[in-house]
Amino acid sequence: MPLLAARSSERSVPVWFVTSDDWQTRAAALPPMAAAFARASGFEPRAGRHCILPDAEGGLAGVLFAIEAADARYVDPFLAGKLATILPAGLYRFADALPGGAPAAELAALGWCLSAYRFTRYKAQAGEAPRLVCPDGVDAARVTRMAEGVTLARDLVNTPANDMGPGALEKAVQDLAARHGATCSSIMGDELLAQNFPLIHAVGRAAEEAPRLVDFSWGPEDGLKVTLVGKGVCFDTGGLDIKPSIAMLLMKKDMAGAATALALAHMIMDAKLPVRLRVLVPIVENSIAGNAFRPGDVYPSRKGLNVEIGNTDAEGRLILADALSLAAEENPALLFDFATLTGAARVALGPDLPPFYTDDDALAAEIAGTGTRVHDPVWRMPLWEPYDSLLDGKISQLNNVSNGPFAGSITAALFLRRFAEGAGAWVHFDIYGWMPSTKPGRPEGGETQTARLLYELLERRVQKQA
């Protein structure tokens, strides 16, 4: 049953929003019994608190929910989504306009849908989730589209590697392409060498399931050329530079870049945006075996640069390098890549705020502003030229890691930039792909970062061109 419902004759329970500033006034306007019940229940108008009010027959008269005052230092636009996790099953409606008008109502409705997400592949969800009448002025199809994309990605990231290996992730890409009528192809195993993708092959060859590159295209040939590249490392042991066990626990999420690319692709295709979309997903498992790639090895890349392996745990940038080279050969107007690439990014900005890198200042400003507006935040980091020499190889053109412990996220982005030459504009997102704890709209577990902001950005661009 859809979480967002159209207005109908079915009775819906009103949700009244209150703040610490207007609570006394709002309480006076409630039916006397409801106001008395709220006071007797000890309801306090602190953000996130709620109170279910009964009617005279013992049913639900309404729900009080406290939100931040408009002048609060930080206002979480997903806060109302918390209601989807605490209310009993039924149909509800926002009885008040939220500060911020229709955009705020859209984010609140989206927060409701995203908060209600549960990963049910191995354990069924108990009970029925509450539903929300789509607020006035909000496009229910648009909200549903974004929620579907996020749900797709979350499900992929949350699935453990025994059920989300290279073959399963390839099928997920193929299924999405087929759903939207896209043209899809795959290159697998030693055929990667024959078609000049040596880095993808080197990283994935030690795994039981062969490495592969999945490629699909959709949309009008004369549309804005947009290419998405997502890191699809289904599990990362670190390779011969093996990770400690604690660092391996969440490595099922190392394909969150691929999941993000698919989430965004779904939003674009479902909305039928007039763009020429291409999605490239290099898929591997970084495993240990006798034929695993080694520290000190040197491998050619599709671009022709020889890459010295300084660390086998920096494998994501290697598979992205070959995929970005392929993408750049087509000279897309916009080339976006997504990867759970560095722990350094988490140290700098934490799990909620992905850094992004680009040489295009105007596009960077557009990305940052859009992320703030749609509550999908990012932070621009510099492609600092003096650090580029840290990637110089000793016996080849470059190393896959820098020669020191500093600026790990920046040097990773500088490595990737060498392979994206030819695109009109290239942007790299170093995402985390995981929520360590539950927040409104963002349950603990796999998470999609940057997909919604880029969907909004592309939607606005094509609207301006129309």
C-alpha positions as CSV (number, residue, x, y, z in Angstrom):
1,M,0.0,0.0,0.0
2,P,1.5,3.4,-1.0
3,L,2.6,5.5,2.0
4,L,1.3,8.7,0.2
5,A,-2.4,8.8,-0.6
6,A,-4.5,11.1,-2.6
7,R,-7.3,12.9,-0.8
8,S,-10.5,10.8,-0.8
9,S,-13.6,10.1,1.2
10,E,-11.6,8.0,3.7
11,R,-11.4,9.7,7.0
12,S,-7.9,11.0,7.8
13,V,-6.6,12.0,11.2
14,P,-5.3,15.6,11.4
15,V,-1.7,16.3,12.5
16,W,-1.3,19.7,14.1
17,F,2.2,21.3,14.2
18,V,3.1,23.3,17.2
19,T,6.2,25.1,18.5
20,S,7.3,26.3,21.8
21,D,6.4,29.8,20.7
22,D,2.8,29.2,19.7
23,W,1.8,26.3,21.9
24,Q,-0.3,28.3,24.4
25,T,-2.2,29.9,21.6
26,R,-2.8,26.6,19.8
27,A,-3.8,24.8,23.0
28,A,-6.5,27.4,23.6
29,A,-7.9,26.8,20.1
30,L,-8.2,23.0,20.7
31,P,-11.4,21.4,21.9
32,P,-11.4,21.6,25.7
33,M,-11.2,17.8,26.1
34,A,-8.2,17.5,23.7
35,A,-6.3,20.4,25.4
36,A,-7.0,18.9,28.8
37,F,-5.7,15.5,27.7
38,A,-2.5,17.0,26.2
39,R,-1.8,18.8,29.5
40,A,-2.6,15.7,31.6
41,S,-0.3,13.7,29.3
42,G,2.6,16.0,30.1
43,F,3.0,17.1,26.5
44,E,5.8,19.6,26.0
45,P,6.2,21.4,22.7
46,R,9.9,20.4,22.2
47,A,10.8,19.4,18.7
48,G,10.0,15.8,17.9
49,R,7.5,15.3,20.8
50,H,4.0,14.1,19.9
51,C,0.7,13.5,21.6
52,I,-2.1,11.4,20.3
53,L,-5.5,13.0,21.2
54,P,-8.6,10.9,21.7
55,D,-12.1,11.8,20.7
56,A,-15.2,11.3,22.7
57,E,-15.8,7.8,21.2
58,G,-12.2,6.6,22.0
59,G,-11.0,7.1,18.5
60,L,-8.2,9.4,17.3
61,A,-9.2,13.0,17.3
62,G,-5.8,14.2,16.1
63,V,-2.1,14.3,16.7
64,L,0.0,17.1,18.1
65,F,3.6,17.2,16.9
66,A,6.2,19.7,17.9
67,I,8.6,21.2,15.3
68,E,11.4,23.7,15.6
69,A,10.5,27.4,15.6
70,A,11.2,29.2,12.4
71,D,14.1,31.1,14.0
72,A,15.8,28.0,15.4
73,R,19.5,27.6,14.6
74,Y,18.8,24.4,12.7
75,V,15.4,23.2,11.4
76,D,15.3,19.6,10.3
77,P,12.8,19.5,7.3
78,F,12.5,15.7,7.7
79,L,11.5,15.9,11.3
80,A,7.8,15.3,10.6
81,G,8.9,12.0,9.0
82,K,9.4,10.7,12.6
83,L,5.6,10.3,12.8
84,A,5.7,7.4,10.3
85,T,7.6,5.4,12.9
86,I,5.6,6.3,16.0
87,L,1.9,6.5,14.9
88,P,-0.5,3.6,14.7
89,A,-1.6,2.4,11.3
90,G,-4.1,4.6,9.6
91,L,-4.5,7.6,7.3
92,Y,-3.2,11.0,8.5
93,R,-3.0,14.5,7.0
94,F,-1.0,17.6,7.8
95,A,-3.7,20.0,9.1
96,D,-1.3,22.9,9.3
97,A,0.9,24.6,6.7
98,L,4.6,24.2,7.5
99,P,6.9,27.2,7.6
100,G,8.4,27.3,4.1
101,G,5.3,26.5,2.2
102,A,5.1,23.8,-0.5
103,P,8.9,23.0,-0.6
104,A,8.8,22.3,3.2
105,A,5.7,20.2,2.8
106,E,7.3,18.2,0.1
107,L,10.4,17.5,2.3
108,A,8.1,16.6,5.2
109,A,6.1,14.1,3.0
110,L,9.4,12.7,1.7
111,G,10.7,12.4,5.2
112,W,7.6,10.4,6.1
113,C,8.2,8.0,3.3
114,L,11.9,7.6,4.0
115,S,11.4,7.2,7.7
116,A,9.0,4.3,7.1
117,Y,11.6,2.4,5.2
118,R,12.4,-1.1,6.6
119,F,14.8,-3.7,5.2
120,T,12.6,-6.8,5.1
121,R,14.6,-9.3,3.0
122,Y,15.4,-11.5,6.0
123,K,13.0,-10.3,8.7
124,A,9.4,-9.2,8.0
125,Q,8.2,-5.9,9.3
126,A,5.5,-6.2,12.1
127,G,2.3,-4.2,11.5
128,E,1.2,-1.8,8.8
129,A,2.9,1.5,8.3
130,P,0.7,4.7,8.7
131,R,-0.1,6.5,5.5
132,L,-0.1,10.2,4.7
133,V,-2.5,12.2,2.6
134,C,-0.3,14.0,0.1
135,P,-0.2,17.7,1.2
136,D,-1.7,20.4,-0.9
137,G,0.8,21.7,-3.5
138,V,3.0,18.6,-3.4
139,D,3.5,16.4,-6.4
140,A,2.9,12.9,-5.0
141,A,4.4,11.2,-8.0
142,R,7.6,13.2,-7.6
143,V,7.9,12.3,-3.9
144,T,7.2,8.7,-4.6
145,R,9.8,8.6,-7.4
146,M,12.5,9.9,-5.0
147,A,11.5,7.5,-2.3
148,E,11.6,4.6,-4.7
149,G,15.1,5.5,-5.8
150,V,16.3,5.8,-2.2
151,T,14.6,2.5,-1.3
152,L,16.2,0.7,-4.2
153,A,19.7,1.9,-3.1
154,R,19.1,1.2,0.6
155,D,18.0,-2.4,-0.2
156,L,21.1,-3.0,-2.3
157,V,23.5,-1.6,0.3
158,N,21.8,-3.4,3.2
159,T,22.0,-6.8,1.5
160,P,25.1,-8.7,2.7
161,A,27.7,-9.8,0.2
162,N,26.7,-13.5,0.2
163,D,23.5,-12.3,-1.6
164,M,24.8,-9.2,-3.2
165,G,27.9,-10.4,-5.0
166,P,29.0,-9.2,-8.5
167,G,26.4,-11.4,-10.3
168,A,23.5,-10.1,-8.1
169,L,24.6,-6.5,-8.4
170,E,24.9,-6.9,-12.2
171,K,21.3,-8.3,-12.3
172,A,20.1,-5.3,-10.2
173,V,21.5,-3.0,-12.9
174,Q,20.1,-5.0,-15.7
175,D,16.6,-5.2,-14.0
176,L,16.5,-1.4,-13.6
177,A,17.6,-0.9,-17.2
178,A,14.9,-3.3,-18.4
179,R,12.3,-1.7,-16.2
180,H,12.8,1.6,-18.0
181,G,13.6,0.3,-21.5
182,A,17.3,1.1,-21.5
183,T,19.9,-0.6,-23.6
184,C,22.2,-2.6,-21.4
185,S,25.4,-4.7,-21.9
186,S,28.0,-6.3,-19.7
187,I,31.7,-7.2,-20.1
188,M,32.9,-9.9,-17.8
189,G,36.0,-11.8,-16.8
190,D,38.9,-12.1,-19.3
191,E,36.8,-10.2,-21.9
192,L,37.7,-7.1,-19.8
193,L,41.3,-7.5,-20.9
194,A,40.3,-8.1,-24.5
195,Q,38.3,-4.8,-24.4
196,N,40.9,-2.8,-22.5
197,F,39.7,-2.6,-19.0
198,P,42.8,-3.9,-17.2
199,L,42.4,-2.2,-13.9
200,I,38.9,-3.6,-13.3
201,H,40.2,-7.0,-14.2
202,A,43.2,-6.8,-11.9
203,V,41.2,-5.8,-8.9
204,G,38.4,-8.4,-9.3
205,R,40.2,-11.4,-10.7
206,A,40.9,-13.1,-7.3
207,A,37.2,-13.4,-6.4
208,E,35.1,-16.4,-7.0
209,E,32.7,-14.3,-9.1
210,A,34.4,-12.7,-12.1
211,P,34.7,-8.9,-12.3
212,R,32.5,-7.1,-14.8
213,L,31.5,-3.7,-16.2
214,V,27.8,-3.1,-16.8
215,D,26.8,-0.3,-19.2
216,F,23.4,1.0,-20.0
217,S,22.0,4.0,-22.0
218,W,18.6,5.6,-22.0
219,G,16.9,8.7,-23.4
220,P,16.9,10.8,-26.6
221,E,20.1,10.9,-28.6
222,D,20.0,14.7,-28.7
223,G,19.4,15.1,-25.0
224,L,21.8,16.6,-22.5
225,K,24.6,13.9,-22.2
226,V,24.8,12.9,-18.5
227,T,26.9,9.9,-17.5
228,L,26.9,8.3,-14.0
229,V,29.7,6.1,-12.8
230,G,29.2,4.1,-9.5
231,K,31.8,2.1,-7.6
232,G,30.5,-1.4,-7.3
233,V,32.9,-3.2,-4.9
234,C,30.5,-5.8,-3.5
235,F,32.9,-6.6,-0.6
236,D,36.3,-5.3,0.2
237,T,38.7,-7.3,2.3
238,G,41.5,-4.8,1.5
239,G,43.1,-7.4,-0.7
240,L,46.6,-8.5,0.3
241,D,46.8,-5.2,2.3
242,I,44.1,-6.8,4.3
243,K,41.8,-4.8,6.5
244,P,41.5,-5.5,10.3
245,S,38.3,-7.3,11.1
246,I,36.6,-4.2,12.6
247,A,37.2,-2.3,9.3
248,M,35.7,-5.2,7.4
249,L,32.3,-5.3,9.2
250,L,30.6,-2.8,7.0
251,M,32.3,-3.6,3.7
252,K,29.1,-4.8,2.2
253,K,28.4,-1.1,1.7
254,D,31.4,-0.6,-0.5
255,M,29.1,-0.8,-3.5
256,A,27.0,2.2,-2.3
257,G,28.4,4.3,-5.1
258,A,26.8,1.9,-7.6
259,A,23.6,2.0,-5.6
260,T,23.6,5.7,-5.6
261,A,24.1,5.8,-9.4
262,L,21.1,3.5,-9.8
263,A,18.9,5.5,-7.4
264,L,19.6,8.7,-9.4
265,A,19.1,6.8,-12.7
266,H,15.7,5.6,-11.6
267,M,14.6,9.1,-10.7
268,I,15.8,10.5,-14.1
269,M,14.2,7.7,-16.1
270,D,10.9,7.5,-14.1
271,A,10.5,11.3,-14.6
272,K,11.3,10.9,-18.3
273,L,13.8,13.8,-18.1
274,P,14.9,14.6,-21.7
275,V,18.6,13.7,-21.1
276,R,20.8,11.2,-22.8
277,L,21.7,9.1,-19.8
278,R,24.5,6.6,-19.5
279,V,25.3,4.5,-16.4
280,L,28.6,2.7,-16.0
281,V,29.0,0.3,-13.0
282,P,32.4,-1.5,-12.6
283,I,31.7,-4.5,-10.3
284,V,34.2,-6.5,-8.4
285,E,34.9,-8.2,-5.1
286,N,38.3,-7.3,-3.7
287,S,39.4,-10.8,-2.5
288,I,42.5,-12.7,-1.6
289,A,43.8,-15.6,-3.6
290,G,47.0,-16.7,-5.3
291,N,46.2,-14.5,-8.3
292,A,45.3,-11.4,-6.3
293,F,47.0,-8.2,-7.4
294,R,49.9,-7.2,-5.2
295,P,51.5,-4.1,-3.6
296,G,54.2,-3.0,-6.0
297,D,52.6,-4.4,-9.1
298,V,52.2,-2.1,-12.1
299,Y,49.2,-2.3,-14.4
300,P,48.2,-0.4,-17.5
301,S,44.9,1.5,-17.6
302,R,42.4,2.0,-20.3
303,K,43.7,5.6,-20.6
304,G,47.2,4.4,-21.3
305,L,48.7,5.5,-18.0
306,N,50.6,2.8,-16.0
307,V,49.6,2.6,-12.4
308,E,51.8,1.4,-9.6
309,I,49.9,-0.3,-6.7
310,G,50.9,1.3,-3.5
311,N,48.1,-0.3,-1.6
312,T,45.6,-3.0,-2.6
313,D,43.0,-1.4,-0.3
314,A,42.8,1.6,-2.6
315,E,41.0,-0.5,-5.2
316,G,37.9,1.6,-5.8
317,R,39.8,4.3,-7.6
318,L,41.3,1.7,-9.9
319,I,38.1,0.3,-11.2
320,L,36.6,3.8,-11.4
321,A,39.6,4.9,-13.5
322,D,38.9,2.5,-16.3
323,A,35.1,3.3,-16.2
324,L,35.8,7.1,-16.1
325,S,38.1,6.7,-19.1
326,L,35.4,5.0,-21.1
327,A,32.8,7.6,-20.0
328,A,35.1,10.5,-21.0
329,E,35.6,9.1,-24.5
330,E,32.0,10.0,-25.3
331,N,32.5,13.6,-24.1
332,P,29.4,13.9,-21.9
333,A,28.3,17.3,-20.8
334,L,28.1,16.1,-17.2
335,L,30.1,13.2,-15.7
336,F,29.3,12.3,-12.1
337,D,31.0,9.5,-10.1
338,F,30.0,8.1,-6.7
339,A,32.2,6.1,-4.5
340,T,32.7,5.1,-0.9
341,L,36.3,5.9,-1.5
342,T,38.2,7.1,1.6
343,G,38.1,7.0,5.3
344,A,39.8,10.4,5.2
345,A,36.5,12.0,4.0
346,R,34.8,10.7,7.1
347,V,37.5,12.0,9.3
348,A,37.1,15.4,7.7
349,L,33.3,15.7,7.4
350,G,31.7,12.8,9.2
351,P,29.1,10.4,7.8
352,D,26.4,12.9,7.0
353,L,28.3,15.3,4.8
354,P,29.9,13.9,1.7
355,P,32.7,15.9,0.1
356,F,32.6,16.6,-3.6
357,Y,35.3,17.7,-6.1
358,T,35.1,19.6,-9.3
359,D,37.1,22.2,-11.3
360,D,33.8,23.8,-12.4
361,D,33.1,26.7,-9.9
362,A,29.6,27.5,-11.3
363,L,28.5,23.9,-11.1
364,A,30.0,23.5,-7.6
365,A,27.9,26.5,-6.4
366,E,24.8,25.0,-8.0
367,I,25.5,21.6,-6.4
368,A,26.1,23.0,-2.9
369,G,23.0,25.3,-3.1
370,T,20.7,22.5,-4.4
371,G,22.0,20.1,-1.7
372,T,21.1,22.6,1.0
373,R,17.6,23.3,-0.5
374,V,16.6,19.6,-0.8
375,H,18.2,18.5,2.5
376,D,20.8,16.3,0.7
377,P,23.9,18.2,1.9
378,V,27.4,18.1,0.5
379,W,30.6,20.1,1.0
380,R,33.1,21.2,-1.7
381,M,36.7,20.2,-1.2
382,P,39.6,21.4,-3.2
383,L,41.4,19.7,-6.0
384,W,44.6,21.1,-4.6
385,E,47.2,21.1,-7.4
386,P,50.4,21.0,-5.2
387,Y,49.2,17.6,-3.9
388,D,49.0,16.1,-7.4
389,S,52.7,15.3,-7.3
390,L,52.2,13.1,-4.2
391,L,50.8,10.5,-6.7
392,D,53.9,10.3,-8.8
393,G,55.0,6.7,-9.2
394,K,58.6,5.5,-8.6
395,I,58.7,3.2,-11.6
396,S,55.5,4.3,-13.5
397,Q,53.6,7.4,-14.3
398,L,51.5,7.3,-11.1
399,N,50.7,5.4,-7.9
400,N,47.2,4.6,-6.7
401,V,48.0,6.2,-3.3
402,S,50.0,9.2,-2.2
403,N,53.4,8.9,-0.6
404,G,52.2,10.2,2.8
405,P,49.4,10.0,5.3
406,F,47.8,13.4,4.6
407,A,44.9,14.6,2.4
408,G,43.7,11.1,1.5
409,S,40.3,12.2,0.0
410,I,41.9,15.0,-2.0
411,T,44.6,12.8,-3.5
412,A,42.1,10.2,-4.4
413,A,40.1,12.8,-6.3
414,L,43.2,14.0,-8.0
415,F,43.9,10.4,-9.1
416,L,40.4,10.1,-10.6
417,R,40.6,13.5,-12.3
418,R,43.3,12.2,-14.6
419,F,40.9,9.7,-16.1
420,A,37.9,12.0,-16.5
421,E,39.5,14.4,-19.1
422,G,37.2,15.0,-22.0
423,A,34.0,15.5,-20.0
424,G,32.4,18.9,-20.2
425,A,32.3,18.9,-16.4
426,W,33.3,16.2,-13.9
427,V,32.2,15.8,-10.3
428,H,33.4,13.2,-7.8
429,F,31.4,12.4,-4.7
430,D,33.2,10.6,-1.9
431,I,30.1,9.3,0.0
432,Y,29.8,7.2,3.1
433,G,26.6,5.4,2.1
434,W,25.6,4.5,5.7
435,M,23.7,6.0,8.6
436,P,25.4,5.0,11.9
437,S,22.2,5.9,13.9
438,T,18.6,6.6,13.1
439,K,17.4,10.2,12.3
440,P,14.1,11.4,10.8
441,G,14.0,10.3,7.2
442,R,17.3,8.3,7.6
443,P,17.1,5.0,9.4
444,E,20.2,3.3,10.6
445,G,21.8,1.3,7.7
446,G,22.4,1.8,4.0
447,E,21.8,5.3,2.8
448,T,21.7,7.2,-0.5
449,Q,23.6,10.5,-0.6
450,T,23.7,13.0,-3.4
451,A,21.1,11.3,-5.7
452,R,18.2,13.6,-4.7
453,L,20.2,16.8,-5.1
454,L,21.4,15.8,-8.6
455,Y,17.9,14.8,-9.6
456,E,16.7,18.2,-8.6
457,L,19.7,19.9,-10.4
458,L,19.1,18.0,-13.6
459,E,15.3,18.6,-13.4
460,R,15.8,22.3,-13.1
461,R,18.4,22.4,-15.9
462,V,16.2,20.7,-18.5
463,Q,13.2,22.9,-17.4
464,K,15.3,26.0,-18.2
465,Q,16.3,24.6,-21.6
466,A,12.7,23.7,-22.5
